[in-house]
Amino acid sequence: MAVEAVTAVTGATHAWEMNGAKSAEALTAWVSARLEAHEAALAALLAVEGARTPENSLRLYDIAIEQLSLAGAQAGVLNSVAAEKAVRDQAQNEAQRVAMAGSALSLNRGVYDALKAVDLKGVSAATKHYVERTLLSYRLAGVDKDDATRAKLQELHEKATRLSLEFSRNIQEGGKTIEATAEELEGLPGDYLARHPANAEGRVTISTDQPDMQPVMTFAASAALRERMFLAYNTRAYPVNQQILLDLLATRQEIATILGFRSWADLATADQMMGSAANVRAFLAKLDEASREGAAREHAMILEFARERQPGLEEIDITSRGYWYEQFRRARYDFDSQSVRPYFPYAQVEAGVLETAARLFKVEFRRSDAVAWDPAVTVYEVLEDGRLVGRFYLDMHPREGKDKWFSAAPVVTGVRGRYLPEAALICNFPGGEPGDPGLMQYSDVVTYFHEFGHLMHAILGGQTEWAGLSGFATEGDFIEVPSQMLEEFFRDEKLLQGFAKHYETGEVLSSETIRKMKGAGAFGRADWVRSQLYYTTLSLDLHDEDPAGLDLDATTKRLYQSLQPWTWLDGNRMYASFGHLTGYSSNYYTYAFDKVIALDFFAQFDAADLLGCDAGARYRKAVLEQGGSKPGREMVRDFLGRDEEFAAFTRWLNEEFEGELVGAAS
């Protein structure tokens, strides 16, 4: 079959264009068409006669990847956001079907041999990198094993995919509610109280969705209410996910053993920047050393403060950490995080994030009338010099059955000359209901910047020649760099004052309040690092030890008590709703590792002119536009002129703004 016969872009680009967002049958038909195109490209690849070249072989392989990515991305999106449960259920089935096709491809010896035979003489560095990385992924999948072993590996990968999807779905649909008395709501913002009226019995119902849960854990004076919310939130998918996780860990370990690796963690890091589980542990030891003293100092200060205000208090438990940090910041920095919420209504924050990204990356955003999967979704086009270069979808508020977390997801993998890149943000910010301004905590605004960094990576990195190098296609432990770099822009006073205006009066957030907010935000960073260390060590240990006989409760508690100063609460089953265990598996270290890189990147910007200095253009060209066209290590060196250093991270970790201190604690 000639290359031209399978290169034409045919059929609907989006599943929901064919009523796929409302019909399970239509979704199946759409995914089937994409998988048929995938298989046709592979058949054409295997039928090539004579010398293999990038154009007659790699191009066909890339089209197969392109169609597989298209099907997988949109099945994944609808699994997370479709309004009808029947469609979500079918989307999960389709995601598993796509994953099975991907597993079969990764173990296809004929395709591997064809790619290995491609003549790379004279090709671009990106093309060479693509082929070499692809061949490595084949070897790590076990393509060089005998037929029986490859069949066993495929069976295990399919099982792991099914378990991962079930684990995620149980979190997504496992939301709970608790009841509270009016008295227990003391300390919560007025707009929150207005959204949660009491019933005839005087009880208030509160969900475990983020806009309901987070204010309770931060502001509610009632320790009993915080404890009930904490336990409800951290048991959303318990007990059902307990056995699923154990089965998933055992399946992953079996795969690693067959492939000759000591543990899944060693296998999962073999093609990453980190390289091995041992290197991860060395990095974690460095994090431990850097944060231990600061975290102990923070804990002592918070505990002393709490005991002054609550005589007889012995310890602060895991459910009260956020509350006491909030109270301490109010006293020490004269900063009440509730006070800035009126300056961050959702619509203004969205406008501010878009304005920041447009100026930083020299692009334009324009509202689009393109059809999305739900009427609540807004769609934007991305233009550069008047030319359409991408599109993104903002699905930003909670809905029944929708994924409860905050994430960026590919929608269409961009390929130069074939597909424009498209991506989506799937979030759960306040707002979305008539009359609700969606007042956000400043941590919510940081999250928005973070997720938008992922989105710009997908769009600007989605202009590559090859689908397999497009957008997010970097090493998994480089993927959080663009998101964590962009969130640092929230710290800029001039940028903030461009959109932080009181939703009722239009008053601009004052410089004095911003300084207090930044000071309060800087306090607690060592504790944040310790939390990351806990999550990271848990994800690593669960995948780096023999899962036989593993006690999830005992392991989770032991690690928590070894890394966190706050008293453990029995009944905490956080592992059952730790969604990153499916996507990142052992590699949750990515967040902390990429924070080090991101802060070093951000330090290259002119603090007096963040959006106007030349670092933005250099960063876009050296990092974002590359997608996965070169190793992450090379991108770091291209932008910094060296490897990342710990200095910027150390400064950030120990930074504390002392300009506005009041109260006895100062």
N, C-alpha and C positions, 0 to 999 in steps of 0.2 A: 504494500500500500504506500503510495507516495505521501511525502510530508504534507503537501498542499491539501490532501484529502481530509486531514484531521486538524488543520490549523485554524480553520474558520471558526469564529465565535458564533455559536448558534444557541437558540433557546433563550428563555427568560433568565436574566442575570440573578434575579431575586426570587426566592421561594414564594414570598407573599404576593408577587405579581400575578401568580396563578392561583390566588385564593389560598395559598399555602399556610397563611397565618390563621385560617379558620377551618381548614379541612385537612384532616390527617391523611386522607387518600391523595389529595393534591400534593401534599408535601412528599409523600412516598414516590409519586410519579416524578416530581422534580428531582429528587435525589437520585432516582434510578437513571434519569437522563444524564446527569453529571457522571455517574459511575460507568455508564455505557461509553461516554466520551473518554473517560479515563482508560477503560479497557481497550478501546479502539486505538488509542495512542500507544499503549504498551504492545499491542499486536503488531502495529506498524513498526515499532522499534525493533522487535524481535525478528521481523521479516526483512530488515535491511540486509542487502548483499554487498559484498566488497568492503573496502576500507571504511571504517567508521570515523565520522567527523562530528564536530559540535552541531552542525546544521542538520545532518541526516540522522543523528542519534540522540544527542543531548537535548535537542529541541523537542523531540517526541517525548522523551522522558519528562521534560519540564512541563509539557502540556498535560501529561498524566498527573503530575503533581498539582498543577494549576486547578484542574477539575476536581481532584480529590480535596484540595484545600477549600474550594468554593463550597462543595457539599458539606464538608465538616464544619466550616465556619458558621454557615447559616443553620444547620441542624443544631449546633451548639447554642446559637443565639436564641432560637425558638424554644429550645429546651429550658432556657433561663427566663424567657419573657412572655411566651404565648399566653393569651388570656384564657383559652380553653384547656382544661386539663387533658382532654383527649389528644390535643395537638402537642402539648408538652410531653405526654407519654410517648406519642409516636416519634416526636423529635429525639427523645432519648433512644428509641429503637434505631432510628436512622443514624444517630451519632455512633452507635455501636456498630452498625453495618459499615459505616465509613471507616471506623477504626479497624475493623476486620480486614477491609480492603488494604488499608495502610500496612497492617501487619503482614499480610500476604505479600505485598510489594517488597517489604524490607527483607523478606526471606526468599525472594525470587532469584535463583542463581543465574538464570538466563539474562535477566536485566542487569545484574551485577557484572557478569562477564562482558555484556555489551558496553556498559559504561567504562569498564576497565580497559577496553580495547580502543576507546576514543583517542584519536591522535590530538594531543594538546600542544603540539609545536606551534608557536606563534600566537597562541590565544591570549586573551587579556588575563590580568592577574585575578580578576573576579571570577572568570570562567574556570580557571585552574583551581581556585579555592573551592568553588562549588563542587567540582568533580571530586577533588580530594576529600572534602568533608563528607560528601555523599558516600563515597567508598568506605570511609571510616565508619559511618553509621551502619552500613551493611555488615561490616565485619563485627561490630559490636552487637548487632542483632543475631548473629550466628549463621550468616548466609553460607559460610564455608563448612558447616557441619553436614553430616550425612542426611539423607532424605527423612529417615525416621526421627532424628533429632530436630530437624527443622519443623516437622509436623508437630512434634511435642511443644516446641517453642511457640508456634503459632497458636496452639490450643491454650497455652498459658497466658499469652498476651491478650487473647480474646477474653479469657476469664478475668484478667486484671482490669481490662477496660470495662467489663460489665460491673464488676465490684466498685470501681471508681465512680461510674455513673450513678449507681444506686446510693453510694455514700453521699454524693453531692445532692442528689434529689431529696434524700431524707432531711438534709439540712435546709434545703430550699423550702420544703413544704412542712417543716416541723415547727413552725412558729407557735408560740404559746401566749397565753394572756394570764395576768394576775389581777387581783382586786386590791384596792386600797381604800382606806377611809379618807375623808377630806382632811383630817388632821395629819395624816401621814404624808400629804403632799406639800407640807410646809417647806419652803425654800425653792420650790419650782417656779419658773417664770410665769407671768400672768397669761401670756398667749398660750402656753402649754395647758394651764388650768382651764382656759376657755375652750380648748379643743377636747377636754376630757371632763364633760359634765357628769355629775353624780346621778345614779338611777334613783328610783323611788325609795330604795332602802338606804340611800346615802353612800353607796359604794361606787367606786370609779374603776373602770376596766382599762388596763394598760397592756399593750402588746409588747412582744420582744423585738419588734422591728426597730431598727436603729434610731429613727427620730423619736420613738417613745422610750427606748431603753437608755440611751446615752445621757439624757438630762436627769433621769432618776439617779444614775450612778454618780453623776457629778454634783447635783444640787440638792437632792432630797435629804432633809435633816434626819429622817427616820432611818435608823440602822436596820430595823426590821424590814422595812420596805426595800431597802437596797439589797438585803440578803435574799428576799424572795425573788426579786428581779434577777439577781446574779444566778441563782440556782435554776430559775426557769430558762434563762438565756443559755446557760451552759449545759442544759440537759435537753435541748431542743431535739436532738437526734439520738438520744439515749433511751432505751438500751439497744435499739435496732442496729445502730452503727458500730456497736462494740464488736460483735462477731464479724461483721463485714470488714472492719479494719484488720482484725486478726487474720482473716482469710486473705486479704489483700497483701499484707506483709509476708505471709507464708508463700504466696504465689510469686511475689517479686523475688524473694530469696531463692526460690527454686529456679527461676530464670537465671539469676546471677550465678548460681552453682553450676548449672549446665554450661554456661558460657565461660567457666573457669575463673570467676571472680570470688573473692572471699565473702563479699557482701553486696547487697543491692547498692549501698552507698558508694562503693568503689566503682561499680558499673555506671551509676548515674552521674558520676563526676569525671569519668574517663575522657569525655569529649568536651568538657567545660574548661573555662579559664582556670579553675582551681586545680583540676587534674586528678585529685584523689581525696578520699576521706581523710587521710592523714594530713594533707595540706589544709583541709577544712578545720581539723582540730587544732592545728598550729595557729590558724587565724583566730579561732575562738579563744584560744589561750591569750592571744594579744588583746582581744576585746575585753576579756575578763580582767586582765591586769590594768587596762586603761580605765575601766569603769568602777572597779571594786571600791576604791577609797572614796570616790565622789558619791557613789550610791549609799555607802555607809554614812557619810556625812549628811546627805539629804534625809535619810531615814531618821537619824538622830534628831535633826531639826524638826521634822514633821511630828515625831513622837513627843518631843518636849512641848511643842506648840499644842498638840491635841490634849495632852495631860493637863496643861494649864487651863484649858477651856472645858475639860470634862474630868474633874478630879475622880480618881479611882480607876481611870482607864489604864489597863496594863499593857495591852498591845493593840496594834491596828491590823485588822484582818484584811484579806484580799478584797472584800466587798466595800471597804471604807477607804481604800487608798486614794481613789479619785476624788472623793468628797473632801478628805483632809488636805490634799494638795490644793484644791480650789479654795478652801478656807485660809490656808497658809498664804497663798498668793494674794488674796484680798488684803490680808493684814500686812504682809511684808512689802508688797508693791503697790498697795492701794489700787488694786485692779480686780474688779469683779467681772468674770467672763460673761455674765449675763448682760452687763452694761453695754457690750458691743454688739450683741445680737440684733438690735434694731437697725444697726448700720450694715448688716449683711443679709438683707432679704434675698431670696434665691435669684430673682430676675436680675438684680444689680450685680450679684456675684458672677452670674453667667456672662453678663456683658463685660465685666472687668477682666475675667479670664480670657475671653475672646479678644479684647482689645490688647491685652498684654502679649498674647501669642501672635497676633497680627503684626504688631510693631517689632517684636523680637525676630520673627522669622520672615518678615517682609512678604506677607500674604494677605489676602482679603477673604472675609467670610460673608456669605450671603445666604439668607434664608431660602430654602428650596421647597417647592410643592411636591417633591418626590414622595411616593407612597411608602409608608413604613408599616411595621407590624401592629401598631396600636395608635389610636388617635392622640394619645398622650405624648407621643414621641415627636420631637422637633428635628428637622433635617436641615443641614447646612451644606452648601457647596464651598469648596476651597479654590480660590483663584489666585493666579500669579501673573501679573502683567496682563490681566484680562482673560487669561486662558484657564479653563477648568482643569484642575489637577487632582481633584479628589472630592470626596463627600463623607460626611459623618452624621451619626444619629445620636441624639441625646435622649435617653430613657432614664429619667433622673429621680423619680419619686416612687415610693412603695405602691405595689398593687397586690391583690390577693394572688398567691401562687407564683409571684415573680421572685427571682433570686434576691436574697436579702443583703447581699454584700455590695462592694464597690469594685468595679472592674472595667477594663477596656478589652474589647474583643474585635478581632478582624471580622469583616463582613464580606468583602471582596478583596482578594490578594491582587495587588496592582502588578501589571506587567506592561512595560512600555510598548505601546502600539496595539495592545489587546484589551486590557482592562484598566479602568481607573481604580485606584485604591479607595476602599471604603472601610470605615471602622465605626464602632459604637462604644459609647459609655453606658454601662448598666449600673445605676447607682440608686441609693435610697436616702436622698436628702429630704429635709423638711419641705413642705409645700405641695403643690400639685392639686389642691382642692380649692374650689371657689371661695374667695374671701380670706384665704390663708396666705400671708406674704412669704411663708417659708423662712422664718428667721433662723439663721445658721450660727452655730458656735464657730469661733475662729478656727478650731481644729477641722471643722467641716470644710472651710474655705481652703485650708492647706490640702485636704484630700482632693478637692476639685482640681487644684493646680496639678497635683500628682497625677491624677488619672488623665488629665489633658496632655501631660507630657507623653504618656503612652500613645495617645491618639495622634499627636503630631509626628511621632516616630513612625507610626503605621502609614500616614499619608505622605510625608516627605521622603521616607525610605521606601515608598511603594512605587517608585518610578524606574525600577531596575529592569535590566534585560531579561532576567530569569525569575520565574515565580518562586523558585526555591531559595532565592536570596532577598526576597521582598519584605519590606516592613519589619515585622518583629523577628525576622529569621536570623537572629544573632545567637550566640551561646546563651543558654538559659540563665547563666549567672552574670550576664551583662544587661539583661532586658530591663532591669529596674533603674539603670543609670539615667535615662532621659526623664523618667517620671520624678525621681528624687532630685534631679538637678532643677527642674522647673518649679518644684514646690518651694525652693529657696527664694524665689522672686517675691513671694508673699511678704518677706521681711522688709521690703523697700517702702519707705514712707511715702514718697511721691506717687508710686504706683498705687498704693492702697488708697490714698486720698482721691484718686481718680474715680473710684467707684464706691468707696465705703461712705455712704451717706444715709442719714436717718430716713427710714422708709416713710415716715409721716411728715417730718419737718424739712427734709432736704439738707439738714445740717451735716457738714463734713466731719468725719472722725478727726478729732484734734490730734496735733502732733504730740501733745503731752500724753494723751491716752494711748497712742501708738507706742510711745516709748515705754509706758508701763506694761502694755501688752507684750512687747518684745522681751522685757525683763522677766515678766512672769512666765513667758513661754520658754525662756532659756533655762529657768530653774526646773529641774526634773529630767534633764537629758541623760544623766547617768542612770537614773531609774529606767528610762526608756531603753537604753542600751542593755540593761540587765534583763528587761522583758524580752527584747529581741534575742538575747543570749539563751534565755529559757526556751522560747519557741524553737530556736535554731537547734539547740542541743537535743530537744525532744524529737524533732523531725529526723535528726541525724542518728540518734541512738536507736530509734525504732527501726531504722533501716540498716543499722550497722552491727546489730547483734542477732543472735539466733532467735527467731520468733517462736520457736517451740517452747512452750511453757511461759511465754511472756505475760506478765500481769500488767495490763495497761494502767489500772488505777494506782498500783504501787509505784510503777515507773514514773508516772506523771507527778505524783506527790513527792517522790524522792528528789527528782530534778528541781521541782519548784522550791522545795525547802533548802536545797543546796545553792540556789542562785537568786532567790528572792527573800527580802527581809520581812515581808508582810505575812501574817499568820495564815496558814492554809485553812480552807473551809471544807470539811468532809461533805461529800455529795457533789463536789465539782467534777464533772465528766467532760471537761473542755475538749479532750481528744476526739470525742464523738462528733463535734461540730467544727473541728479544725480543718476547714476546707482545703487549705494549702497542702495537706498531706496527699491529696490526689494529684494536683498539678505539679507542685515542686518536689513531691516525695521527700527524699532526704535533703533536698537542696534549698531549704528555707533560708540558709545562710546568705542567699542572694541579696536580701534586703540590707543586711549590715555591710556586706562586702561592697555592694554598689553604692551605699551611702558614703563610704570612704572615697570612691572614685568621683561621685557626684559633687561632693564638697570641694574636692580638688579642682574639678571642672569649674564650679561656680566661683572659686577664688580667682579665676583668670579674668572675670568680668570687672569692669570699672565700677566700683561701688557708687560713684557719683553720677554715673550715667549707664545704668544697667542695660537699658533698651537701645541706647544709641551707640555704644562702643562697638569696636570691630569684632569682639569675641563672639557675638551672636552669629555673625555670618560665618566665622571660622568654625564654630561649633556645628552649625547646620551642615556645612559642607563636609567636615571631617568625620562627623558622627551620624547625624540623623539621615542624611541623604544616602549614606552607605547601605542602610538596611543591614543585610547580612553579607555584604559583598567582600568583607575581609574579616579576619579574626578580631575579636574585641580587644585583644592586647595591642594590635596594630592601631586600632582607632584611638586608644588611649594615648599611644605614643605620637600619633599624628597631631592630636589636639594639644597635648601638654609638652611635646618634645622630649618626653621621658615617661617612665612608669609612674603610676600614682604613688603618692607619698601620704603618710599618716598625719602630717603636720596640720593640714586644714581640718581634719576630723578631730584632732586633739584640741585645737583652738575652739571649735564648735562645741565640743563636749564640755569644756571648762568655761565657756563664755557665760557671764552673768552680768546683766546690766544693773549697775548699782545707783543709777541716777535718781530714782524716785522710791526711796525706802521710808516707810513710816511704821509706827506700831512698836510694841515691845520686842517683837521677834527680830527687828533690825538692829 
